[in-house]
């Protein structure tokens, strides 16, 4: 039920492509902020995707998800570590020590690992610079169908505006992964992470 509430808010607002296209960016973000819990810490319309690592192919493709676009990354050869090929998205706002942060993102395996039959991702909401302290982190299995994936964590220190990035680490397997919009929500210090959505949910 917890998953469905937030998923429903995202789907109702963003999944209605016709309505979304009629909004200005300011109106869209205001409506999204009102629909989602907590404070929205990033701009889902402008993730500023960057890819780190060798031998990765990347391009933007059409997709039947909010925003109607996805960022596709092909890992041609498995690397030693997931973070050897990483896709990073921008997080604009500051986070205070003790705040609980909820992350939701659209992702799928356009071409899963032939070894495992799944897509594999390590997600980290982390400090932008060394030592790359993690706030939210976890491993996610990806199906070929689009899903919304939820993870949460607690900030162990404060981070200034622009001091955090969302890192989607996909280098550990030969695979092709697609990423859609992601939503970083600061829930404040008085929320139990156990009460928040978790796992992967079909739209």
C-alpha positions in Angstrom: 0.0 0.0 0.0 2.8 2.4 0.9 4.4 1.8 -2.5 1.1 2.3 -4.3 0.4 5.7 -2.8 3.6 7.3 -4.0 3.6 5.3 -7.3 0.0 6.5 -7.8 1.0 10.1 -7.3 3.8 9.8 -9.8 1.7 7.9 -12.3 -1.3 10.2 -12.1 0.7 13.4 -12.6 3.5 12.2 -14.9 1.9 9.3 -16.6 -0.7 11.5 -18.1 1.5 12.6 -21.0 -1.0 14.9 -22.6 -1.5 16.9 -19.4 2.2 17.0 -18.7 2.9 18.4 -22.2 0.5 21.3 -21.6 2.3 22.4 -18.4 5.3 24.7 -18.3 8.3 23.3 -16.5 7.5 25.5 -13.5 3.9 24.2 -13.3 5.0 20.6 -13.8 7.5 20.8 -10.9 5.1 22.6 -8.6 2.4 19.9 -9.3 5.0 17.1 -8.7 6.2 18.8 -5.5 2.6 18.9 -4.3 1.8 15.3 -5.3 4.9 13.7 -3.7 5.7 13.4 0.0 8.5 15.4 1.6 10.6 18.0 -0.3 11.6 17.2 -3.9 15.4 17.7 -4.0 16.0 17.4 -7.8 14.5 18.4 -11.1 13.3 15.2 -12.8 13.0 17.0 -16.1 16.7 17.9 -16.1 18.7 15.1 -14.6 22.0 16.2 -16.3 23.0 12.6 -16.9 26.8 12.0 -17.0 28.4 8.6 -17.7 31.8 7.6 -16.1 33.9 4.6 -17.1 35.4 3.1 -20.3 33.6 1.3 -23.1 30.1 2.4 -22.3 27.7 3.4 -25.1 25.0 5.9 -24.3 22.1 7.6 -26.0 18.6 9.0 -25.3 15.7 6.9 -26.5 11.9 7.2 -26.6 10.1 5.4 -23.7 6.5 5.1 -22.5 7.2 6.5 -19.1 7.0 10.0 -17.5 8.9 12.4 -19.6 8.7 10.0 -22.6 12.5 9.7 -22.7 15.0 7.3 -21.2 18.8 7.3 -21.0 20.2 4.1 -22.3 23.6 2.8 -21.3 25.2 -0.3 -22.8 27.9 -2.1 -20.9 29.8 -4.1 -23.6 32.1 -6.0 -21.2 31.6 -6.7 -17.5 33.9 -4.8 -15.2 35.4 -5.7 -11.8 33.1 -3.3 -9.9 29.6 -1.9 -10.4 30.9 1.7 -10.1 33.4 1.1 -12.9 30.6 2.3 -15.2 28.3 4.8 -13.5 25.5 7.1 -14.6 25.1 10.1 -12.4 22.2 12.5 -12.1 22.1 15.9 -10.5 20.6 16.7 -7.0 20.3 20.4 -6.5 19.3 20.9 -2.8 21.1 20.7 0.6 20.4 17.8 3.0 20.7 18.1 6.7 22.2 15.6 9.1 19.6 13.2 10.4 17.1 13.7 7.5 15.5 10.7 6.1 15.7 10.6 2.3 13.5 8.6 -0.1 14.5 7.9 -3.7 12.2 6.6 -6.4 13.3 6.0 -10.0 12.2 4.4 -13.2 14.6 1.7 -14.6 14.6 -1.4 -16.7 17.0 -3.8 -18.4 16.6 -3.3 -22.1 19.0 -6.2 -22.6 19.6 -8.2 -19.4 22.8 -10.0 -18.5 23.0 -13.2 -20.5 24.7 -14.9 -17.4 21.9 -14.1 -14.9 18.9 -13.2 -17.0 18.4 -10.0 -15.1 19.7 -6.4 -15.1 21.9 -5.4 -12.2 22.3 -2.0 -10.6 23.9 -0.6 -7.5 22.3 2.7 -6.5 24.0 5.3 -4.3 22.8 8.7 -3.3 26.2 10.0 -2.2 28.5 12.8 -1.5 29.7 14.3 -4.8 33.4 14.2 -3.8 35.6 11.8 -2.0 35.1 9.9 0.3 31.7 9.6 -1.5 29.7 9.0 1.7 26.5 7.2 1.0 23.1 8.4 2.2 20.9 6.0 0.3 22.3 2.8 -1.2 21.2 -0.6 -2.3 21.4 -3.3 -5.1 18.5 -3.5 -7.5 17.5 -6.3 -9.9 16.0 -5.0 -13.2 13.4 -6.7 -15.3 12.9 -6.0 -19.0 9.6 -4.2 -18.1 9.7 -0.7 -16.6 9.3 -0.5 -12.8 9.5 2.1 -10.1 12.3 1.3 -7.6 12.3 2.7 -4.1 15.2 3.0 -1.6 15.7 5.2 1.5 18.3 6.1 4.1 19.4 8.6 6.7 21.9 11.3 6.2 24.9 10.8 8.6 26.1 14.4 8.0 24.9 17.6 6.3 25.5 18.3 2.6 25.4 21.7 0.9 23.4 22.5 -2.2 25.0 20.6 -5.1 27.0 18.5 -2.7 25.1 15.2 -3.5 24.7 13.1 -6.7 22.6 10.1 -7.6 24.8 7.3 -8.9 23.4 4.4 -10.9 26.3 1.9 -11.0 25.9 -0.7 -13.8 29.3 -1.9 -14.7 29.5 -5.3 -13.0 27.6 -7.1 -15.9 27.5 -6.9 -19.6 24.0 -5.5 -20.1 22.0 -2.6 -21.5 20.1 -0.5 -18.9 17.6 2.3 -19.4 16.9 5.0 -16.8 13.9 7.3 -16.6 13.0 10.1 -14.2 14.2 9.9 -10.6 12.8 11.6 -7.6 14.9 12.5 -4.4 12.6 13.4 -1.5 13.8 14.8 1.8 11.3 13.5 4.4 12.8 15.4 7.3 14.2 13.9 10.6 11.0 12.6 12.1 10.2 9.7 9.7 10.8 6.0 10.3 12.4 4.6 7.1 10.5 1.4 7.8 7.3 3.3 7.1 8.4 4.3 3.6 8.0 2.5 0.3 10.7 0.0 -0.7 11.5 -2.5 -3.4 10.4 -2.6 -7.0 6.8 -2.0 -8.2 5.1 -2.4 -11.5 3.5 0.9 -12.8 
